[in-house]
């Protein structure tokens, strides 16, 4: 039986209508690929609670979680099947600690296509590239 991994990511939108992309540290699984920051959902945890906890742990930041960007994406990696749901979110603080990432980049919708995304994150990057990010409200 293939391991099922349920994870959440944050499409963090700033006041300039840009979304935050996070580059995974080279020594981590999927190292050097770009992703929407987040992590695994723990037992008994809602996706929104998991996302809030993960951003606190990884960035030392507080966030407001909005609606899902789209449907959950399932992608089979060699270590298991990742079931990823990405939510719109807004930073309520600006620490952006580098715990699991080597770099961050605020991207316009057009710039999202210039990054090498982790396979599970790529469909969300493509969808957000077609979105007027400055008009996203929640």
C-alpha positions as semicolon CSV with decimal commas, in nm:
position;residue;x (nm);y (nm);z (nm)
1;X;0,000;0,000;0,000
2;X;0,140;0,337;-0,101
3;X;0,185;0,586;0,181
4;X;-0,072;0,868;0,164
5;X;0,059;1,204;0,286
6;X;-0,194;1,483;0,346
7;X;-0,040;1,829;0,331
8;X;-0,146;2,193;0,307
9;X;0,021;2,492;0,150
10;X;-0,028;2,868;0,173
11;X;-0,068;3,097;-0,126
12;X;0,036;3,402;0,077
13;X;-0,080;3,716;-0,101
14;X;0,066;4,057;-0,012
15;X;-0,079;4,405;-0,057
16;X;0,100;4,444;-0,392
17;X;-0,082;4,142;-0,537
18;X;0,218;3,910;-0,520
19;X;0,231;3,552;-0,392
20;X;0,513;3,409;-0,181
21;X;0,712;3,120;-0,328
22;X;0,945;2,928;-0,096
23;X;1,252;2,734;-0,215
24;X;1,311;2,412;-0,026
25;X;1,650;2,378;0,140
26;X;1,889;2,156;-0,058
27;X;1,925;1,900;0,224
28;X;1,549;1,831;0,243
29;X;1,320;1,603;0,042
30;X;1,249;1,776;-0,292
31;X;1,538;2,012;-0,211
32;X;1,590;2,321;-0,431
33;X;1,235;2,305;-0,573
34;X;0,986;2,585;-0,514
35;X;0,665;2,530;-0,319
36;X;0,384;2,699;-0,137
37;X;0,492;2,684;0,228
38;X;0,306;2,456;0,463
39;X;0,330;2,096;0,577
40;X;0,167;1,778;0,694
41;X;-0,175;1,764;0,855
42;X;-0,153;1,590;1,193
43;X;-0,415;1,346;1,322
44;X;-0,729;1,525;1,439
45;X;-0,617;1,858;1,291
46;X;-0,818;2,058;1,037
47;X;-0,630;2,166;0,723
48;X;-0,659;2,530;0,827
49;X;-0,524;2,457;1,177
50;X;-0,237;2,259;1,025
51;X;-0,149;2,547;0,795
52;X;-0,155;2,796;1,082
53;X;0,067;2,568;1,294
54;X;0,312;2,497;1,011
55;X;0,362;2,865;0,927
56;X;0,419;2,941;1,295
57;X;0,678;2,660;1,318
58;X;0,856;2,725;0,987
59;X;0,836;3,104;0,955
60;X;0,759;3,213;1,313
61;X;0,469;3,401;1,159
62;X;0,095;3,432;1,219
63;X;-0,142;3,403;0,923
64;X;-0,505;3,442;0,832
65;X;-0,627;3,147;0,624
66;X;-0,879;3,205;0,345
67;X;-1,050;2,969;0,100
68;X;-0,885;2,689;-0,094
69;X;-0,720;2,793;-0,421
70;X;-0,863;2,487;-0,595
71;X;-0,923;2,116;-0,564
72;X;-0,674;1,893;-0,380
73;X;-0,392;1,771;-0,604
74;X;-0,261;1,416;-0,572
75;X;0,091;1,345;-0,692
76;X;0,284;1,018;-0,662
77;X;0,646;1,069;-0,558
78;X;0,886;0,781;-0,486
79;X;0,830;0,831;-0,110
80;X;0,448;0,828;-0,126
81;X;0,142;1,001;-0,263
82;X;0,111;1,365;-0,162
83;X;-0,243;1,500;-0,134
84;X;-0,194;1,879;-0,137
85;X;-0,452;2,148;-0,077
86;X;-0,338;2,510;-0,108
87;X;-0,527;2,790;0,068
88;X;-0,513;3,162;0,012
89;X;-0,357;3,323;0,317
90;X;-0,228;3,653;0,445
91;X;0,072;3,713;0,673
92;X;-0,013;3,894;0,995
93;X;0,357;3,925;1,087
94;X;0,673;3,938;0,873
95;X;0,945;3,718;1,024
96;X;0,989;3,463;0,739
97;X;1,240;3,252;0,931
98;X;1,442;3,012;0,715
99;X;1,367;2,684;0,896
100;X;1,282;2,457;0,600
101;X;1,359;2,691;0,310
102;X;1,671;2,844;0,161
103;X;1,501;3,133;-0,017
104;X;1,173;3,321;-0,053
105;X;1,047;3,526;-0,343
106;X;0,739;3,746;-0,380
107;X;0,613;3,678;-0,733
108;X;0,368;3,844;-0,965
109;X;0,129;3,608;-1,142
110;X;0,353;3,621;-1,451
111;X;0,669;3,535;-1,253
112;X;0,522;3,212;-1,111
113;X;0,591;3,030;-1,438
114;X;0,963;3,108;-1,415
115;X;1,025;2,888;-1,111
116;X;1,091;2,513;-1,094
117;X;0,803;2,394;-0,876
118;X;0,763;2,067;-0,687
119;X;0,527;1,856;-0,899
120;X;0,235;1,869;-0,651
121;X;0,261;2,249;-0,627
122;X;0,288;2,316;-1,000
123;X;-0,087;2,298;-1,079
124;X;-0,151;2,563;-0,813
125;X;0,124;2,785;-0,953
126;X;-0,036;2,757;-1,297
127;X;-0,380;2,838;-1,158
128;X;-0,249;3,137;-0,963
129;X;-0,068;3,261;-1,274
130;X;-0,413;3,301;-1,430
131;X;-0,552;3,485;-1,125
132;X;-0,560;3,860;-1,065
133;X;-0,379;3,832;-0,734
134;X;-0,439;4,196;-0,640
135;X;-0,812;4,123;-0,647
136;X;-0,798;3,824;-0,409
137;X;-0,992;3,908;-0,092
138;X;-1,112;3,704;0,203
